[in-house]
Amino acid sequence: MYRYDEFDATFVRERVAQFRGQVDRRLKGELSEDEFRPLRLKNGLYLQLHAYMLRVAIPYGVLSGVQMRKLAFLARRYDRGYGHFTTRQNIQYNWPDLPDVPDMLGHLADVEMHALQTSGNCIRNVTADQFAGVAADEVEDPRPWAELIRQWSSLHPEFSYLPRKFKIAITGAAQDRAAIKLHDIGLRLLKNDKGEVGFEVVVGGGQGRTPIVGPVIRSFLAKEDLLSYLEAILRVYNMLGRRDNIYKARIKILVQAVGAAEYARLVEEEWLKVKAGPLGAVPQAEIDRIQRYFAPPAYENLPDDTPSLEAKKLQDAQFKRWYQTNLTHHRVPGYSIATISLKPVDGVPGDASADQMDVLADLAERFSLNEIRVTHHQNLVLPHVRKQDLYEVYTILRAHNLAAANIGLLGDIIACPGLDYCNLANARSIPVAQKIARRFDDPKKLAEIGELRLNISGCINACGHHHVGHIGILGVDKQGQELYQITLGGSSALDASVGKIMGPGFPSDDVPDAIARILDFYLAQRSDAKERFIDCYRRLGPDPFKEALYARA
Amino acid sequence: MKVLTANRLKDGAVVYFGKNGNWLEQLSEAQILAEPSQLEEAKKRAQEDEKSQLIVAAYDFEVEPGQKGPVALSMREKIRAAHEPTILYDQGSWVTTDRVKNVSL
């Protein structure tokens, strides 16, 4: 993985020292809150419902054991013993004290981490496919390009005061696990007819108040042109994006207003100027330098068949279930990709305790070639586990309540922190997630239902990505009461779609039954056991589902 | 009737404007600002206290009188008054608290 060079290390340390001075001046009254707020936001520090919240960047979701252990340390020493992994592959701490934050950032700098640009109107954490570099369906590893974009976008002088936040996602596989069509810029590595690898560029996707599936504005971009082309996209946005209304300031609004073809034309026009300037083509030496950090690790030469594993599956039914739900085929024989669910039935989606983080750090070091990743579904991934070690990994996970066998199933609920934590929320999302998880706490039922993405947001900002849930739930406030609207038919895959609101909302206690009615209808109507929920919905359309949802016994 | 609330600068904790003009953690001890003039006066004090690095982000919200002091009407203010999420991380596990329901003081 990427290691800081002297420039990076100095840069981050200087930023910590700078923020320490800013906090000091704030506490002494030399900076007002109006002056301090944009500065603390640029260092990822929010003021939330009960306390400050620090959002730490985990670039494209990748961590080493040492880094995970540091995150555990921060949770224990400066917070209340836990952290929350987010839908943008970051981690959030909910209870830091302002005077401690510079020290927290100093500790992060010790392990080559920071909280820069995790808030504010700038380019945020670049997210990527959590199976990058190891997925069998990958064309090329997106992580070196994510790192290149990170370096280009960090404190970019021209793009530090954008009209609004800016989110970039990148994937390198046939299956899009990074939701690129729902980002301000989405990038997909693919091969053209000549067999060359380049980028498909999507611009103007997004969720929130105005969910939009982003259009492709360029079907093939040569790799060396990546930064100059991104520069052109951002320049057009920076120039023409609205600044009069924060709800109309994202790039998706601009692309919709002028049209994708016109936006593409404006970018091409700007790009000519950028290419002629100092940015130009990324030097191959620089691409090579960064790619060397992501060279495949020293895999052993192992057979793919692992008889001991088969024996364990026969002996231990729970392990077999976990094996079937949580593992993904690795491109190297004898290895497996293990997804760790942070969605135990009575847990909080995406939360992990400091003790759990320490265990995960150990697992990464012992069993995953010192690497662990965060997914935008609020889970974690051990990307390089030898098949012969899977059972031992599983038993350790099970001992620490990390072995929920629900990846991609109904139990794998994605939920924002909601009104329990967030200043922007209208309703709570965590209790609803727990009620649904308890209602469907039956492995056989989960298996029967099959692949199901259920996303919950506590407000229209959609941090739970409810618009792209196969089932989405949006919490609203109706005359002081929390009510939950249900959407169906969303998807963040390459065939992305925005979910459709079914009708009036439900009180919290009624939501599990509402979900049950939808799923009972699906199970009765699906063409066969292999027809996924989302496919059944697309085949039948919303009307029969709506009728089932609002039917009363 | 209203109450003025803010976050403490140092730790972001929820506080309420009290009868003595200080900032208190318990909603039950907050001063009920029944008259517009009282609210205005409290807001002026809040502005000064923000300048003295005591608090940030002051605003007012609706309450009703309870047996032991003001009671929040909205779910948001009930949760803030409890100073905790309704799902609490406690000694290794996540537990549902009833603090929000019991916040009527």
Chai-1 contact restraints between the chains, C-beta under 6 A:
chainA,res_idxA,chainB,res_idxB,connection_type,confidence,min_distance_angstrom,max_distance_angstrom,comment,restraint_id
A,L27,B,Q53,contact,1.0,0.0,6.0,A-B,restraint_1
A,G29,B,Q53,contact,1.0,0.0,6.0,A-B,restraint_2
A,E33,B,V56,contact,1.0,0.0,6.0,A-B,restraint_3
A,L47,B,N7,contact,1.0,0.0,6.0,A-B,restraint_4
A,L47,B,G12,contact,1.0,0.0,6.0,A-B,restraint_5
A,L49,B,R80,contact,1.0,0.0,6.0,A-B,restraint_6
A,A51,B,G12,contact,1.0,0.0,6.0,A-B,restraint_7
A,Y52,B,G12,contact,1.0,0.0,6.0,A-B,restraint_8
A,Y82,B,Y89,contact,1.0,0.0,6.0,A-B,restraint_9
A,D97,B,D11,contact,1.0,0.0,6.0,A-B,restraint_10
A,L98,B,K10,contact,1.0,0.0,6.0,A-B,restraint_11
A,G347,B,W94,contact,1.0,0.0,6.0,A-B,restraint_12
A,V348,B,I87,contact,1.0,0.0,6.0,A-B,restraint_13
A,V348,B,W94,contact,1.0,0.0,6.0,A-B,restraint_14
A,D420,B,P85,contact,1.0,0.0,6.0,A-B,restraint_15
A,D420,B,T86,contact,1.0,0.0,6.0,A-B,restraint_16
A,Y421,B,P85,contact,1.0,0.0,6.0,A-B,restraint_17
A,I430,B,I87,contact,1.0,0.0,6.0,A-B,restraint_18
A,G480,B,S74,contact,1.0,0.0,6.0,A-B,restraint_19
A,E482,B,M75,contact,1.0,0.0,6.0,A-B,restraint_20
